[in-house]
């Protein structure tokens, strides 16, 4: 293994040993701050609060000044390990066995953070002086949580300080099975809703004196399933609605209930907007229940916005680095769930590239040591290419 790879693995182990289940930090940010400050990075530890949500610790580390400004973004918070009896290696021990590093966050995404921090440190060391531009690291502890006191507020702080990036790479796991398969240039948005249909309670033996909301709920859901939201776009698959639960709460077998509800999730592409989906569902359900003595309402949760970055120099330079290190030509993908890139897209072009998704959020989450080594090399080569390409440009682009 290369020296650079060894450093990334050691840093990943130190991060995994911090049991930073959302929203706790448990020392994870300090693990990063120590080597960054030694390498002349300015580190700002930012704690944000909001009523009804937990306080969250975040970190902005930066080296250099002015354009071009390259930002690497990620999160040190992790999901709970679940039943520890299901783990063959303790979730926060960071054990290595047969060339594999085990632990919660190994792939999602402490491993990638260790790789891009190591690559940034090596690049800064190689210059022996201030770099021509800026490298920054945006690290939050709130990605697996409500994402309120993390990346959105850090970005606003960065903009107020004149630290708005020109380009950003988020180190989320982007490959299904093999490092180098895909770069994510977008992700679908996510919209959760609850449909409640209200009728008239009554006796099952005299249904004409009641109005069964279950019949209306089933009819409404059938229409939603039968009516495509769209047929996809140039870079996205079709938007999709899935019912996730149906609840009546009726313990009696001889009573028609007064109401019934269903919860659903829509993963939507760049052809849709949350407000447009609100209107569409209202119209479809109104049609489905026409002529029935029923009423309905839909309650929506705040959406997870979609993001999309037009293919351009950012993904092209990253693709070159990936191909050079792995021999693969990555596809430009938009599948998967939401991420903090949905916030970053409002500030600069952003793509995602990290480890594989095979074991994320599972017991025995793990990453191959060879993948950590290769990912560090990819990030390192990309940084070099980025500043060679953009340094000297008037606006850093």
SEVEXKE-60367 format. One record per residue (C-alpha): residue in one letter; z, y, x. Coordinates in Angstrom, 1 decimal. Layout:
N
PT_r_pz_py_px
PT_a_Z_Y_X
...
// end
This chain:
397
PT_r_pz_py_px
PT_x_0.0_0.0_0.0
PT_x_-0.7_3.5_1.1
PT_x_2.1_5.9_2.0
PT_x_1.1_8.1_-0.9
PT_x_1.3_5.1_-3.3
PT_x_4.7_4.2_-2.0
PT_x_6.0_7.7_-2.7
PT_x_4.7_7.6_-6.2
PT_x_6.3_4.2_-6.9
PT_x_9.6_5.4_-5.6
PT_x_9.5_8.5_-7.7
PT_x_8.6_6.5_-10.8
PT_x_11.6_4.2_-10.2
PT_x_13.9_7.2_-9.9
PT_x_12.6_8.6_-13.1
PT_x_12.9_5.3_-15.0
PT_x_16.5_5.0_-13.9
PT_x_17.2_8.1_-15.9
PT_x_17.8_6.9_-19.5
PT_x_16.2_10.0_-21.0
PT_x_15.7_8.8_-24.6
PT_x_14.6_11.8_-26.7
PT_x_16.1_14.4_-26.5
PT_x_18.4_13.6_-23.6
PT_x_17.4_14.5_-20.0
PT_x_19.9_12.3_-18.1
PT_x_18.9_13.8_-14.8
PT_x_15.1_13.2_-15.0
PT_x_14.1_16.9_-14.5
PT_x_16.4_17.2_-11.4
PT_x_14.7_14.1_-9.9
PT_x_11.5_16.2_-10.0
PT_x_13.0_19.6_-9.0
PT_x_14.4_18.4_-5.7
PT_x_11.2_17.4_-4.0
PT_x_9.2_20.2_-5.6
PT_x_11.5_22.9_-4.4
PT_x_11.5_21.5_-0.9
PT_x_7.7_21.9_-1.0
PT_x_8.0_25.6_-2.0
PT_x_7.3_25.1_-5.7
PT_x_9.0_27.6_-7.9
PT_x_10.9_25.7_-10.6
PT_x_12.0_27.2_-13.9
PT_x_14.2_25.0_-16.0
PT_x_13.9_26.1_-19.6
PT_x_16.2_25.1_-22.5
PT_x_15.0_25.9_-25.9
PT_x_16.8_25.7_-29.2
PT_x_16.1_25.9_-32.9
PT_x_18.4_25.5_-35.9
PT_x_18.3_22.0_-37.3
PT_x_16.8_20.5_-34.1
PT_x_18.3_19.3_-30.8
PT_x_18.2_21.5_-27.7
PT_x_15.6_20.4_-25.2
PT_x_15.4_20.8_-21.4
PT_x_11.9_21.5_-20.0
PT_x_10.5_22.3_-16.6
PT_x_7.7_24.6_-15.3
PT_x_7.0_24.2_-11.6
PT_x_4.3_26.1_-9.9
PT_x_2.8_26.8_-6.5
PT_x_0.4_29.6_-5.6
PT_x_-0.8_32.6_-7.6
PT_x_-3.8_33.6_-9.7
PT_x_-6.9_31.7_-10.7
PT_x_-8.0_29.0_-10.7
PT_x_-4.8_27.6_-12.4
PT_x_-4.7_23.9_-12.8
PT_x_-1.8_22.5_-14.9
PT_x_-0.6_18.9_-15.2
PT_x_1.5_18.2_-18.3
PT_x_3.7_15.4_-19.3
PT_x_7.0_14.3_-20.8
PT_x_10.1_12.6_-19.3
PT_x_11.6_11.7_-22.6
PT_x_11.1_8.1_-23.8
PT_x_11.5_6.1_-27.0
PT_x_14.6_3.9_-27.3
PT_x_14.5_0.5_-25.7
PT_x_15.3_-1.3_-28.9
PT_x_17.0_-4.7_-28.6
PT_x_17.8_-5.1_-24.9
PT_x_17.9_-8.9_-25.3
PT_x_14.1_-8.8_-25.7
PT_x_13.7_-7.4_-22.1
PT_x_13.4_-9.8_-19.2
PT_x_14.1_-6.8_-16.9
PT_x_16.7_-4.1_-17.9
PT_x_14.9_-1.2_-19.5
PT_x_16.4_1.4_-17.1
PT_x_16.7_-0.6_-13.9
PT_x_13.2_0.0_-12.7
PT_x_12.8_-3.5_-11.2
PT_x_9.7_-4.6_-9.5
PT_x_8.5_-8.2_-9.8
PT_x_5.2_-9.8_-8.8
PT_x_3.6_-6.4_-8.2
PT_x_4.7_-4.9_-11.5
PT_x_7.2_-2.1_-12.2
PT_x_9.3_-2.7_-15.4
PT_x_11.1_-0.1_-17.4
PT_x_11.0_2.2_-20.4
PT_x_8.6_5.0_-19.6
PT_x_6.8_3.1_-16.9
PT_x_3.4_3.7_-18.7
PT_x_4.4_6.3_-21.2
PT_x_4.6_8.4_-19.1
PT_x_7.0_8.6_-16.2
PT_x_4.6_6.6_-14.1
PT_x_1.8_9.2_-14.5
PT_x_4.3_12.0_-13.9
PT_x_5.3_10.4_-10.6
PT_x_1.6_10.1_-9.7
PT_x_0.6_13.7_-10.4
PT_x_3.7_15.1_-8.8
PT_x_3.1_13.0_-5.7
PT_x_-0.6_14.1_-5.6
PT_x_0.3_17.8_-6.0
PT_x_2.9_17.6_-3.3
PT_x_0.5_15.9_-0.9
PT_x_-2.2_18.5_-1.6
PT_x_0.2_21.4_-1.0
PT_x_1.3_19.8_2.3
PT_x_-2.3_19.3_3.4
PT_x_-3.1_23.0_3.0
PT_x_-0.2_24.2_5.3
PT_x_-0.3_27.5_3.5
PT_x_-0.5_29.0_0.0
PT_x_-3.2_27.4_-2.0
PT_x_-6.2_29.4_-3.2
PT_x_-5.1_29.4_-6.9
PT_x_-2.2_27.9_-8.8
PT_x_-1.0_24.4_-9.5
PT_x_1.6_24.1_-12.2
PT_x_3.5_21.2_-13.8
PT_x_4.6_21.5_-17.4
PT_x_7.2_18.8_-18.1
PT_x_9.0_18.5_-21.5
PT_x_11.7_16.3_-22.9
PT_x_10.5_16.6_-26.5
PT_x_7.2_14.8_-26.8
PT_x_8.6_11.6_-28.4
PT_x_10.7_13.8_-30.7
PT_x_9.8_16.6_-33.1
PT_x_7.9_18.5_-30.4
PT_x_9.5_21.8_-31.5
PT_x_11.6_22.9_-28.5
PT_x_9.2_21.5_-25.9
PT_x_5.6_22.1_-25.0
PT_x_4.8_24.7_-27.8
PT_x_7.7_27.0_-26.6
PT_x_7.0_26.4_-22.9
PT_x_3.4_27.4_-23.4
PT_x_4.4_30.7_-25.1
PT_x_6.8_31.3_-22.2
PT_x_4.1_30.7_-19.7
PT_x_1.7_33.1_-21.4
PT_x_4.4_35.8_-21.5
PT_x_4.9_35.3_-17.8
PT_x_1.2_35.6_-17.0
PT_x_1.0_31.9_-16.2
PT_x_-1.5_30.7_-18.7
PT_x_-3.5_27.8_-17.2
PT_x_-7.3_27.7_-16.9
PT_x_-7.4_23.9_-17.2
PT_x_-4.9_21.1_-18.0
PT_x_-4.7_17.4_-17.6
PT_x_-2.1_15.5_-19.7
PT_x_-1.0_12.3_-18.1
PT_x_-0.7_10.3_-21.3
PT_x_-1.8_6.7_-21.1
PT_x_-5.6_6.9_-21.9
PT_x_-6.9_3.4_-20.9
PT_x_-6.7_0.3_-23.2
PT_x_-6.6_-2.4_-20.5
PT_x_-8.0_-1.2_-17.2
PT_x_-7.3_2.0_-15.3
PT_x_-10.4_4.2_-15.2
PT_x_-11.9_3.0_-18.6
PT_x_-11.5_6.3_-20.5
PT_x_-10.8_10.0_-20.4
PT_x_-9.6_11.4_-23.7
PT_x_-11.3_14.6_-24.6
PT_x_-9.7_14.7_-28.0
PT_x_-7.4_13.0_-30.5
PT_x_-7.4_12.9_-34.2
PT_x_-4.8_14.9_-36.1
PT_x_-2.1_13.3_-38.2
PT_x_-1.0_14.2_-41.7
PT_x_1.9_12.5_-43.5
PT_x_2.3_12.9_-47.3
PT_x_4.2_11.6_-50.3
PT_x_2.6_11.2_-53.7
PT_x_4.9_11.1_-56.7
PT_x_3.6_10.2_-60.1
PT_x_5.8_10.9_-63.1
PT_x_5.5_9.4_-66.5
PT_x_7.8_8.4_-69.4
PT_x_10.5_5.8_-69.1
PT_x_10.5_3.2_-71.8
PT_x_10.8_-0.5_-72.9
PT_x_8.2_-2.8_-71.6
PT_x_7.9_-4.4_-75.1
PT_x_6.7_-1.1_-76.6
PT_x_4.6_0.4_-73.9
PT_x_2.8_2.8_-76.3
PT_x_6.0_4.8_-76.5
PT_x_6.1_5.2_-72.7
PT_x_3.8_6.2_-69.9
PT_x_3.8_3.9_-66.9
PT_x_3.6_5.9_-63.6
PT_x_2.9_2.8_-61.6
PT_x_-0.5_2.3_-63.3
PT_x_-1.4_5.9_-62.5
PT_x_-0.1_5.5_-58.9
PT_x_-2.2_2.4_-58.3
PT_x_-5.3_4.1_-59.9
PT_x_-4.9_7.2_-57.7
PT_x_-4.4_5.2_-54.5
PT_x_-7.5_3.0_-55.3
PT_x_-9.6_6.2_-55.7
PT_x_-8.3_7.5_-52.4
PT_x_-9.2_4.3_-50.7
PT_x_-12.6_4.1_-52.3
PT_x_-13.6_7.7_-51.4
PT_x_-14.4_8.2_-47.7
PT_x_-12.9_11.4_-46.3
PT_x_-16.0_11.8_-44.1
PT_x_-18.3_9.7_-42.0
PT_x_-17.2_10.8_-38.6
PT_x_-18.7_13.4_-36.2
PT_x_-20.4_13.5_-32.9
PT_x_-17.3_12.6_-30.9
PT_x_-14.9_11.3_-33.5
PT_x_-14.7_8.2_-35.8
PT_x_-14.3_8.8_-39.5
PT_x_-11.0_10.2_-40.8
PT_x_-8.8_7.5_-42.3
PT_x_-6.1_7.4_-45.0
PT_x_-3.6_4.5_-45.0
PT_x_-0.8_3.9_-47.5
PT_x_2.4_3.1_-45.6
PT_x_4.8_2.4_-48.5
PT_x_5.1_2.2_-52.3
PT_x_8.5_2.7_-53.9
PT_x_9.7_2.6_-57.5
PT_x_13.4_1.9_-57.1
PT_x_13.5_0.0_-60.4
PT_x_16.0_-2.8_-60.6
PT_x_15.2_-3.8_-64.2
PT_x_12.4_-6.1_-65.2
PT_x_12.2_-4.8_-68.8
PT_x_12.1_-1.0_-68.1
PT_x_9.0_1.0_-67.5
PT_x_10.2_3.5_-64.8
PT_x_10.0_7.2_-65.0
PT_x_8.3_7.8_-61.6
PT_x_6.8_6.0_-58.7
PT_x_5.9_7.2_-55.2
PT_x_3.8_6.3_-52.3
PT_x_3.8_7.5_-48.7
PT_x_0.6_7.8_-46.7
PT_x_-0.8_8.9_-43.4
PT_x_-4.2_10.5_-42.7
PT_x_-5.7_10.5_-39.2
PT_x_-8.3_13.2_-39.3
PT_x_-11.1_14.3_-37.0
PT_x_-12.6_17.6_-36.1
PT_x_-14.4_17.8_-39.5
PT_x_-11.2_18.2_-41.4
PT_x_-8.3_20.7_-41.6
PT_x_-4.9_20.1_-43.1
PT_x_-5.4_22.7_-45.9
PT_x_-8.8_21.2_-46.8
PT_x_-7.2_17.7_-47.0
PT_x_-4.5_19.1_-49.3
PT_x_-7.2_20.5_-51.7
PT_x_-9.3_17.3_-51.5
PT_x_-6.4_15.0_-52.4
PT_x_-5.3_17.2_-55.2
PT_x_-8.8_17.1_-56.7
PT_x_-9.2_13.3_-56.2
PT_x_-5.9_12.4_-57.8
PT_x_-6.4_14.8_-60.7
PT_x_-9.7_13.0_-61.4
PT_x_-8.0_9.6_-61.1
PT_x_-5.3_10.5_-63.6
PT_x_-7.5_12.2_-66.1
PT_x_-6.7_11.2_-69.7
PT_x_-3.4_9.6_-68.7
PT_x_-0.1_11.2_-69.9
PT_x_1.1_11.5_-66.3
PT_x_1.8_14.3_-63.8
PT_x_1.9_14.2_-60.1
PT_x_2.9_16.2_-57.0
PT_x_2.1_15.7_-53.3
PT_x_4.5_16.8_-50.6
PT_x_3.1_17.1_-47.1
PT_x_4.9_17.2_-43.8
PT_x_3.9_19.6_-41.0
PT_x_0.7_18.1_-39.5
PT_x_0.0_17.0_-36.0
PT_x_-3.1_18.9_-35.2
PT_x_-6.3_17.4_-33.8
PT_x_-7.6_18.5_-30.4
PT_x_-11.0_18.4_-28.9
PT_x_-12.4_19.8_-25.6
PT_x_-16.2_20.0_-25.3
PT_x_-17.5_17.9_-22.4
PT_x_-17.8_20.1_-19.4
PT_x_-16.7_20.6_-15.7
PT_x_-13.1_19.5_-16.3
PT_x_-14.0_15.9_-17.4
PT_x_-17.0_15.8_-15.1
PT_x_-14.9_16.5_-12.0
PT_x_-12.2_14.0_-13.2
PT_x_-14.9_11.3_-13.9
PT_x_-16.2_11.7_-10.3
PT_x_-12.7_11.2_-9.0
PT_x_-12.1_8.2_-11.2
PT_x_-15.4_6.6_-10.2
PT_x_-14.8_7.2_-6.5
PT_x_-11.4_5.5_-6.6
PT_x_-12.0_2.7_-9.2
PT_x_-15.7_2.2_-9.2
PT_x_-15.7_2.7_-13.0
PT_x_-17.4_5.3_-15.0
PT_x_-15.0_6.4_-17.7
PT_x_-16.1_6.9_-21.3
PT_x_-15.1_10.1_-23.1
PT_x_-12.8_9.0_-25.9
PT_x_-11.1_10.5_-28.9
PT_x_-9.2_7.6_-30.3
PT_x_-5.4_7.1_-30.4
PT_x_-2.5_9.0_-31.8
PT_x_-1.4_12.6_-31.4
PT_x_0.0_14.1_-28.1
PT_x_1.1_17.5_-26.7
PT_x_-2.5_18.2_-25.9
PT_x_-2.8_19.4_-29.5
PT_x_-0.6_22.4_-28.4
PT_x_-2.3_23.0_-25.1
PT_x_-5.8_23.2_-26.6
PT_x_-5.0_26.6_-27.9
PT_x_-4.5_27.9_-24.4
PT_x_-7.1_26.2_-22.2
PT_x_-9.5_23.2_-22.0
PT_x_-7.4_20.0_-21.8
PT_x_-8.1_16.3_-21.3
PT_x_-5.9_13.3_-21.0
PT_x_-5.9_10.7_-18.3
PT_x_-3.2_8.3_-17.3
PT_x_-2.2_4.7_-17.3
PT_x_-2.9_1.9_-19.8
PT_x_-1.5_1.5_-23.3
PT_x_-1.0_-2.3_-23.3
PT_x_2.9_-2.2_-23.1
PT_x_3.8_1.3_-24.3
PT_x_6.8_1.4_-26.7
PT_x_7.2_-2.4_-26.3
PT_x_10.0_-4.5_-24.7
PT_x_9.3_-5.0_-21.0
PT_x_7.1_-1.9_-20.8
PT_x_5.5_-2.1_-17.4
PT_x_2.8_-0.8_-15.0
PT_x_1.0_-2.5_-12.1
PT_x_2.0_-1.1_-8.7
PT_x_-1.7_-1.1_-7.9
PT_x_-2.4_1.2_-10.9
PT_x_0.2_3.7_-9.7
PT_x_-1.4_3.7_-6.3
PT_x_-4.9_4.2_-7.8
PT_x_-3.8_6.8_-10.3
PT_x_-2.1_8.9_-7.5
PT_x_-5.3_8.7_-5.5
PT_x_-7.4_9.8_-8.5
PT_x_-5.2_12.8_-9.2
PT_x_-5.2_13.7_-5.5
PT_x_-9.0_13.5_-5.2
PT_x_-9.4_15.4_-8.5
PT_x_-7.1_18.3_-7.2
PT_x_-9.2_18.6_-4.1
PT_x_-12.5_18.6_-6.1
PT_x_-11.0_21.1_-8.6
PT_x_-10.1_23.8_-6.1
PT_x_-13.3_23.2_-4.1
PT_x_-15.3_23.8_-7.3
PT_x_-13.3_26.6_-9.0
PT_x_-11.7_28.6_-6.2
PT_x_-13.4_32.0_-5.9
PT_x_-14.7_32.0_-9.5
PT_x_-13.9_35.4_-11.2
PT_x_-11.9_33.9_-14.0
PT_x_-10.9_30.6_-12.5
PT_x_-13.5_28.8_-14.6
// end
